[in-house]
């Protein structure tokens, strides 16, 4: 089952990359709206699938190692 989720995640990511490449081309208004709608749908589907597949979000707390809390000297 996990392998199926990973395959679906990979398919959504590939589709998102494909639609982003298409956005950089010359498109009619109708085509551009279609691509933007499909891109939005793919991103929503990917987000929903990843939140179900990986329900734990790992975030770095503020001020942790790797973040600079010191202002640069002039």
Secondary structure, DSSP 8 states (H G I E B T S, - for coil): -HHHHHHHHHHHHHHHHHHHHHHTS---HHHHHHHHHHHHHHHHHHHHHHHHH--------TT-TTS--S----
